[in-house]
Amino acid sequence: MRSSNLGRHVFGVAALAFGFITLAWHDYNGSHQLRYIVYAAAAALIFGGAAIQFRRNAKTGAAFLAAAYLVFSLLCVPGIVAAPRIYNSWGNFFEQFSLLTGAAIVYARLSSAGSQETLHRIGRILVGLCAASFTLEQAIYLHATASLVPKWIPPSQMFWAVATTVSFALAAVALLANRMAPLAARLLTVMVVSFGLLVWVPLVISDPHSHTNWSESAETFAIAGAAWILADLLGEYRLNDHRTVMT
């Protein structure tokens, strides 16, 4: 059986889309950076997102995306230092860090250096930490989270805000403790994809002139792609481990 690469493709398409969104608005995720930083970010996202789609160039594309997301993660640090008690800055950092983790997993997966067991453990822990941050962010800003849930989904907006917060927490525990981690990564992927399809895509359709709607939509699918990359990695690792036992 060939290992799945769907996560890598979704991740790359989302990065590519984010690059074009950045060019169109001359802004990365509402951060209002200097023009040369914005254009460099857009170029890295577009090139990396396109290159990562092809096996021959995927390692190079992952390196470009990892470098870009490392810069974006570091740009969140001054906000954390300035106001460490405001979790929004921490949340922004871990959102970018989750994307850095996804790109780094792809790069490491295509490299010969390091063991698969080490990559499996590090990837699982890093994504688990990001899931823990998503839990805290939703819990702290629970009413804001609930307001994003479409009103037509029963039973209530607050119900789904709480349910998804608990789901993030369960995913974090499962990944960090390595208990049913492949299943947790798959369910985490499905949940984040659902956020994109049910929350952000309708908002983009209702207000296509909003940069926030476009950027949040692309970022949501990129985070889903990062979780999917981990799920593919864990699935491949589990399959190889099963083969080893059988032989």
N, C-alpha and C positions, 0 to 999 in steps of 0.2 A: 504494500500500500504506500502511495506517495503521501508525504505529510501535507497538510492543508496550508495554503498560502493566502486564504481569503482575508485574514486579518491584515496582512501586509498590504494587500491591494486596497482595502477599505481605508486604512491608515494613509496610504499614499494619495488616494483620490481626495480625501479630506484636506491633507496638507496642500495639495495642488489648488484646490478651491480656495483655501485660506490665502494662498499667495495672490491669486487674482483679486480676491476681496480686498486685500491690503493695498494692491495697486490702485484699485478703483476708488477707494476712499482715502488713499495716502495716509493710512493709519493702521496700526496693528492692535486689534482688540481693545480700542479705546485708550491706548497707553500714551498717545500724543508724543511719540518720540521724534527725534530729529529726522529730517527727510532722508539723509544718507543711510541712517539705520533702518528706516522703513523700507527703502528700496532694496537694500542688501537683504533684509529679511524676506521680502517678497521674492527676490531672485532665488534665494536658498530654498524656500518652500516650493516654488514652481519647479526648479530643477530637481530637487530631492524627491518631490512627490511624483514626478514623471519617471525618474530613473529607477525608483524603488519598485516600479511595476514589472521590471524585466529582470530575470534571474541574473543575467550577465552584469547588469549595472546596479543591482539592488544594494550591494554592499556600499558602493560609492554614494548612492542616493540616501541610504540610512545614515552615512557619516555626515552628509550635508544637513539632514534634518536634525540629527543629534546636536550638531554644533549650533544650529539656529535655536533649538529649544533650550539648550544650555544657556545661551545668552538671554533668552526670554525669562528663564528661571532666575538668573542672577539679577535681572532688572527688577524683580519683585522684592529683593532683599532690602533695599533702602526703605521701602514702605513698611516692612516688618520691623526694622530697627527704629524707625520714627514713631511707630505706634504699635508696639508688640501686643497690646491687649485687644486690638481690633482684629478679629479673625479674618476679615475679608482679605487682607494682604497675605496671610498664611494660606488661605484657600486658593488665591491666585497662584501662589508659588507651587502648590501641590498639583494644580491643574496643569501647569506647564511642565512640572517634573514628571507627571504621568506620561506626557508626550515624549519627553526625553527618554524615559524608561522604555517606551515602545520602540523608538528608533534604535536605542542601544541594544535591545534584545535582538532585533533584526540583524544589526551589524555583527554581534557576537555569534549569532546562530550561523551566519555565513562565513565565519572565521574559523580557522583550525585551532587557534589558541584557546586554552582552557577546556575543562571537561563539561559535558552536558549536565552533569549533576550539579556542578557549581552554578552554571547559568540558570538552571531550573530553580535553585534555592534563592539566588539573588533576585531574579525576576519576580518570583513569587512574593518575596519580602517587600520589595520596592512597590509593587502594585498594591500589596496589602496595606502598606503605610498610606498610599494615596487614597485607597478606599476608606481608611479610618479618617482621613482629613475630610473626605466628602461627607462622611457621617456627621462630623462635628459642624461642618459648614451648614448643612441642611438643618441640623438641630438648633443651631444658634439663630439662623434666619428662617425659622419654620414657617412663619406667616408669609414671608416673601416667596418661599418655595411653594406653599399651597396656592398662592395667587396665580402661579404659572400653570397649574393643572387645569386642563379644559373642564369647564363646568358641566359639560354633557356626560362626563364619565362618572357613573355611580360608584359608591354611594355619596362621596363628598370630596371636595378638594383637600381638606385637612386629613381625611382618612389616607389618601394616597401620599401625601407629604410625609406622614408618620410611617406608613408602610415601606416607602422607598428608603427612608432614613434607617429603619431597622434592617432592611435588606442590605444596605451598604455596610452596616455594622457586622452582620452575619458573614458577608463576603470577606471583610477585613479579618475577622477571627479565623475563618476557614483557611485563608491564604497564609496568614502569619503562623498559624498552628499546624499547617500542612495536614488538614483534615478535610477530605473530599475537595481538595483544591481545584482539580480539573472541572468538576461540576460547578464550583463557586465562580470560577473564571468565566465559564460559559453563561451562567445565569447573570453575572455582572454585565457581560457583553449585551445580552438580550435586553436588560433593563435600561442601559444607557442608549442603545439603539432606539428603544421605545420612547425615551425622552426626546430624541431627535425627531422621530416621526410624528409623535402626538403633540409635542409642545412647540418645537422651533420651526418645523416646516410649515405648519399652519400660520405661525406668526410672520414668517417670511412672505407667504402668499397674501396675508392680510395687509402687510405694510412692507412692500419690497424696497422702499427707500430708506429703511432703517439699517444703519451699519451694525447696530447691536444685534438685530435679528439674524443677519447674515453671519456675522463673526461667531455668535454663540452657537448657531446651527453647525457651522464648520468645526468648531472646537468640540462640540458634543460628539459628532461622528468620529473625530480624530481620537478622542478619549475612548470611544467604543472600539475603534480600531486597535488602540494600544492594549485594551483588555482582551480583544480577540487574538492579538499576537501572542499574549501570554497563554491563552487557552489553547492555541495551536501548539505552542511549545510544550505545555504540560501533557497534551494529548499524544504528541510524538514521543515524549519521554516515557510515558506510561506504556505505549505500544512497544517501544524498544526494550523496556524492562520486562514486559510480558514475554517477548521473544527470547530474551536471555534465559528466563526461567524455564521456558519450554524446551530449550536446547540443552 
